[in-house]
Amino acid sequence: MRVTKTRANLMLLLAAIIWGAGYIFFQDGYQRHMQAGLINAIRGFVYAGLAFIFFS
């Protein structure tokens, strides 16, 4: 699969957005006294779903 420069830049932007959203989600869960394992499990399912949608 050949990746163009534009597609590579969009994928990098998406990765930065996902990274930042994960931090915001973690902080919100922490303030609501959620367990760390539950927060990570939810984040993992969300990221797996996004990976399946964008990379399949």
VOBA-1610 file (N, C-alpha, C; in pm, whole numbers, padded with zeros to 5 digits, always signed):
BEGIN
Met+00084-00118+00000Met+00000+00000+00000Met+00089+00124+00000Arg+00065+00210-00093Arg+00142+00333-00103Arg+00066+00444-00032Val+00135+00515+00055Val+00075+00623+00132Val+00127+00756+00079Thr+00033+00843+00042Thr+00073+00975-00005Thr+00108+01064+00113Lys+00171+01174+00083Lys+00211+01268+00188Lys+00088+01324+00259Thr-00017+01353+00185Thr-00139+01407+00245Thr-00202+01306+00338Arg-00212+01181+00295Arg-00271+01077+00379Arg-00187+01054+00505Ala-00056+01058+00491Ala+00032+01040+00606Ala+00013+01154+00706Asn-00001+01276+00657Asn-00025+01390+00745Asn-00160+01379+00815Leu-00262+01333+00745Leu-00394+01315+00806Leu-00391+01205+00912Met-00317+01097+00886Met-00305+00990+00984Met-00231+01040+01108Leu-00129+01123+01090Leu-00057+01180+01203Leu-00146+01273+01284Leu-00228+01353+01216Leu-00323+01440+01284Leu-00425+01359+01363Leu-00475+01252+01304Leu-00569+01165+01373Leu-00506+01102+01497Ala-00382+01059+01486Ala-00312+01002+01601Ala-00297+01105+01713Ala-00268+01230+01678Ala-00255+01335+01779Ala-00388+01364+01846Ile-00496+01364+01769Ile-00629+01387+01825Ile-00668+01274+01920Ile-00642+01151+01879Ile-00674+01036+01964Ile-00591+01041+02091Trp-00464+01076+02080Trp-00376+01084+02197Trp-00429+01189+02295Gly-00466+01306+02244Gly-00517+01412+02330Gly-00652+01377+02391Ala-00738+01313+02313Ala-00869+01273+02365Ala-00854+01170+02476Gly-00756+01083+02466Gly-00731+00985+02570Gly-00695+01052+02702Tyr-00616+01157+02694Tyr-00579+01230+02815Tyr-00700+01295+02878Ile-00783+01359+02797Ile-00903+01425+02848Ile-00998+01322+02909Phe-01014+01208+02844Phe-01102+01104+02895Phe-01049+01050+03028Phe-00919+01032+03038Phe-00862+00982+03162Phe-00885+01081+03276Gln-00865+01208+03251Gln-00886+01308+03355Gln-01032+01312+03401Asp-01125+01301+03307Asp-01267+01299+03341Asp-01301+01176+03424Gly-01252+01062+03386Gly-01276+00940+03462Gly-01213+00945+03600Tyr-01096+01005+03610Tyr-01029+01017+03739Tyr-01110+01105+03833Gln-01165+01213+03780Gln-01245+01303+03864Gln-01376+01238+03906Arg-01424+01140+03830Arg-01547+01069+03866Arg-01518+00944+03949His-01394+00928+03992His-01350+00819+04079His-01367+00681+04014Met-01341+00674+03883Met-01342+00545+03814Met-01209+00475+03840Gln-01212+00342+03839Gln-01089+00266+03856Gln-01003+00277+03730Ala-00873+00275+03749Ala-00781+00291+03636Ala-00798+00179+03533Gly-00820+00057+03580Gly-00838-00055+03487Gly-00961-00038+03401Leu-01068+00015+03457Leu-01190+00039+03380Leu-01169+00147+03276Ile-01100+00253+03315Ile-01070+00361+03220Ile-00988+00307+03104Asn-00886+00229+03132Asn-00800+00175+03026Asn-00875+00075+02939Ala-00965-00003+02997Ala-01043-00098+02918Ala-01134-00024+02820Ile-01200+00080+02867Ile-01289+00158+02779Ile-01208+00224+02668Arg-01095+00283+02704Arg-01010+00346+02603Arg-00963+00242+02500Gly-00928+00124+02546Gly-00883+00019+02455Gly-00992-00022+02356Phe-01115-00036+02405Phe-01225-00071+02316Phe-01254+00039+02215Val-01247+00163+02259Val-01270+00275+02167Val-01161+00278+02060Tyr-01035+00263+02100Tyr-00924+00266+02005Tyr-00928+00146+01910Ala-00966+00031+01961Ala-00978-00087+01874Ala-01087-00066+01770Gly-01197-00005+01811Gly-01305+00024+01717Gly-01261+00122+01610Leu-01189+00226+01651Leu-01139+00323+01554Leu-01039+00260+01458Ala-00953+00176+01510Ala-00855+00109+01424Ala-00925+00017+01324Phe-01028-00052+01370Phe-01102-00140+01280Phe-01171-00059+01170Ile-01228+00054+01205Ile-01299+00137+01106Ile-01202+00197+01005Phe-01091+00255+01053Phe-01002+00329+00965Phe-00901+00243+00891Phe-00865+00127+00944Phe-00756+00050+00884Phe-00797-00085+00829Ser-00926-00110+00819Ser-00967-00238+00760Ser-01014-00221+00619
//
